[in-house]
Amino acid sequence: MADTVTVGNLRLVNPRGVDLGSGEFHLNDRPSDLNGKTLGLLENHKANSDKVLHELGQMLKAKYDLKDIVYLSKHSASLPTKPNTVQEILDQVDVLITGIGD
């Protein structure tokens, strides 16, 4: 995570982030369909992102035999997802869609 410094009631964040190191990056295989899967929908707290993802979830539910839909919320659009939310995703969902609003 980026370095932060708090001065009074002002929190300053170093926007450079951190070096993730070298290495290969691999995407997970996509499932062939969503039937029987638990779908995760992660909104980022921007205006209407929850509405867009909720509507998308209903459309996918009508099209596929989803096991469940888990609605998750990121605490800030400009900050990384909190570790406990990432763990919820890993523990509960098979497929995750994240989206923004505005």
LINMOJO-V74717 format. One record per run of one state. SS is the DSSP state (hx for helix, st for strand, lp for the rest). FROM is the first residue (numbers start at 1). TO is the last residue. If there is no record, write none. Layout:
{{SS	FROM	TO} {SS	FROM	TO}}
//
This chain:
{{lp	1	3} {st	4	7} {lp	8	9} {st	10	13} {lp	14	37} {st	38	43} {lp	44	48} {hx	49	63} {lp	64	67} {st	68	73} {lp	74	82} {hx	83	92} {lp	93	94} {st	95	99} {lp	100	102}}
//
